[in-house]
Amino acid sequence: MPARSIEAVRIVLDENLIGLAKGLMPLRSDATVFGHPLIESIIPTGTLDVDWITEVGQRGWVLVTNDRRLRTRPDEAAAAVATS
C-alpha cells in the first residue's frame, strides 16, 4: 500500500526506477517515487538532481537510485554532503 500522507514517507525512489517502485510501493507504506502525486509538489518529475538531493536530505528520506555518477558530479556531491 503506498504512503497516504507526506509524513509517512521514508523511502523515495528516483524516477529512473519506476519499475522497482511499482513493485515496492504495494509492499511498503512508507515508499513513494518521484512524480507520485503525494510528493509531486515537492519533487516534480524532471527536477534537477542537485535540487532533489537537497530536499530528500533535509527531510531525512532514504533515496534509492541507480544513478552511478551522482557522487562524481561536484555540485551533486556537495549537496549530498551538505544535507547529511
N, C-alpha and C positions, 0 to 999 in steps of 0.2 A: 504494500500500500504506500503510495507516495506521500511525502510530507504534506501536511494540511495547513501548516502555518509557517511563517518565516522563522519563528522561534524554534521550531522543531528541526530545522535544517542543521546538519552536522557535516554531511558529505556532499560535495559538489563535483560533478563530472564535467570535464571540458566538452565543448560541443563536438570535438573530434572523436568522442567516444559514445555517440548516440546509441549505437547497438548495445554496448555494455550497459548503458543507462537504462534502456528498455528492459533489460533482464534484471538489473539490480533494484530498480525503484519499486517493483511489486514486493520485493523481499525485505526492503529496508525503509521504514517510515521516516528515516532521517536523511534520505538521499534524494537529490534532485540533479538536474542537468541545466547547463546554460541554455537559455531560451525558453525554459519551462515558465508558464505563467506565474508561478509562485515567486520567481526571482527575476523575471524579465525586466521589471522596472529598475532593478539594481544592476544586473549584468545582462544587458540585451545581447542577442546573438550578434556576433561580429565585433564585440568590444575588444579593443586593443589589449594585448597581453599585459602590458605594464599597468593598465588601469584595473583589470580584474584581479591581478596579483595583489594589489593593494587592498581592494575591497574584501577579497577572500581572507587575507591575512588579518585584517582589522576585526573581522567577525569571528575569527578563530575556527573557520571551517577547514576541513580536510579536503584538499583538491586531488582528484585523480585525473591524470592527463597522460598522453603518450608523446608529448612534445619533448623530444630528446635534446633540443637546442635551447631550451628555456634557461638553463643555468649558464650558458655560454654567451648570452647576449647581455652586454653590460647594464643597460637600463633595467631589464627584467630581473637580472640577478640582484641588482641594488635594491629594487622594490621588494623582492622576496626577503632579503636580509633585513631591510628596514622595518618590516612588519612582523618579523619572527620574534 
